[in-house]
């Protein structure tokens, strides 16, 4: 009888140790996953949520994009790149901040949730430092240094710009525009503020892939 009790006790102890061991392994896996996610967010790419229609049809409302930051520098930018940049020039309307739960903040910190959309914008690079960018606002193409720009990313029937402008991009600045030219408060609309340019140091990186929703997976064209 005593041996049966001891055997049963040993079985329970082994089962308890096995359960605790599984919990420790699960906790370790979770910690490693969070650490890897944080390192990826810090050194490889960051994720952002698209809240508006200003980049349609290239980027749709509710798209989630990954922005490459590994080794990125503004000197690598090319005309036509889709970029995410900080709203250092305060283009966005000053609205009350949306409340975030501690869980959301924690997930953003480790890179498992997209960054706050009220602090960043996404546009397409049109003019680089030294470029003269212009448009007649009457159906003509955007010109860069007098040469027309092909813009296959614009939806059929959308004019390159309904606003006339001509600017020369200063050093370390960029001229950016949304693909939805009739619904994008971009460089054209902010010429009274720093000429409508953004500082290239405010660029976080290029939008490299749409990763959510799954059926939208792919690189922004």
Buried (B, 14 or more C-beta within 10 A) or exposed (E): EEEEEEEEEEEEEEEEEEEEEEEEEEEEEEEEEBEEBBEBBEEEBBBBBBBBBBBBBBBEEEBBBBBBBEEBEBEEBEBBBBBBBBEEBEBBEEEEEEEEEEEBEEBBEBBBBBBBBBEBBBBBBBBBBEBBBBBBBEEBBBBBEEEEBEBEBBEEEBBBBEEEBEBBBBEEBBBBBBBBBEEBBBBBBBEEEBBBBBBBEBBBBBBBBBBBEEEBEEEBE
